[in-house]
């Protein structure tokens, strides 16, 4: 897996969560966030503000957290 795969994944889906990216590439959420942040620094992606979930669960179907949007930069 390389950074360009992550960029292609976000481009294909338009908007992705850190959790979904981590699951897609079988990496930790910290690694997924680092890869997504790489593209955000280059203005290819835009990080949306974190959403706060009122549920106290680790595997929520709402997939709260950070999202990244493809900007095409």
C-alpha positions as CSV (number, residue, x, y, z in Angstrom):
1,X,0.0,0.0,0.0
2,X,1.3,3.4,-0.9
3,X,0.0,7.0,-0.4
4,X,-1.3,7.1,-3.9
5,X,-3.7,4.2,-3.1
6,X,-5.1,6.3,-0.3
7,X,-5.6,9.3,-2.5
8,X,-7.3,7.1,-5.2
9,X,-9.6,5.7,-2.5
10,X,-10.7,9.1,-1.3
11,X,-11.1,10.3,-4.9
12,X,-13.3,7.3,-5.7
13,X,-15.5,7.8,-2.6
14,X,-15.5,11.6,-2.3
15,X,-15.6,11.6,1.5
16,X,-14.2,9.0,3.8
17,X,-13.7,8.6,7.6
18,X,-10.4,7.8,9.2
19,X,-12.0,4.6,10.5
20,X,-13.2,3.4,7.1
21,X,-9.7,4.2,5.6
22,X,-8.0,2.2,8.4
23,X,-10.3,-0.8,7.7
24,X,-9.9,-0.5,3.9
25,X,-6.1,-0.6,4.1
26,X,-5.8,-2.9,7.3
27,X,-3.8,-0.3,9.3
28,X,-4.4,1.5,12.6
29,X,-6.5,4.6,12.7
30,X,-3.3,6.6,13.6
31,X,-1.6,5.4,10.4
32,X,-4.7,6.1,8.3
33,X,-4.9,9.6,9.8
34,X,-1.2,10.2,9.0
35,X,-1.7,9.2,5.4
36,X,-4.8,11.3,5.0
37,X,-3.1,14.3,6.6
38,X,-0.3,13.9,4.1
39,X,-2.7,14.6,1.3
40,X,-4.5,17.3,3.3
41,X,-1.2,19.2,3.7
42,X,-0.9,19.1,-0.1
43,X,-4.4,20.5,-0.5
44,X,-5.6,17.3,-2.3
45,X,-8.0,16.5,0.6
46,X,-9.7,18.7,3.1
47,X,-10.2,17.6,6.7
48,X,-13.7,18.2,8.1
49,X,-14.1,19.1,11.7
50,X,-14.5,16.1,14.0
51,X,-18.1,15.1,14.7
52,X,-18.9,14.3,18.3
53,X,-21.0,11.3,19.0
54,X,-23.2,11.0,22.1
55,X,-22.8,7.3,22.2
56,X,-20.1,5.6,24.3
57,X,-19.2,2.8,22.0
58,X,-16.1,1.8,20.2
59,X,-17.6,0.3,17.0
60,X,-20.6,2.6,16.3
61,X,-22.4,2.3,13.0
62,X,-22.5,6.1,12.9
63,X,-18.7,6.2,12.3
64,X,-18.2,9.5,14.1
65,X,-14.8,11.1,14.0
66,X,-12.7,12.8,11.4
67,X,-13.7,12.8,7.7
68,X,-11.7,13.8,4.7
69,X,-13.1,15.1,1.4
70,X,-11.4,15.0,-2.0
71,X,-10.9,18.5,-3.3
72,X,-9.1,17.6,-6.5
73,X,-6.2,19.9,-5.8
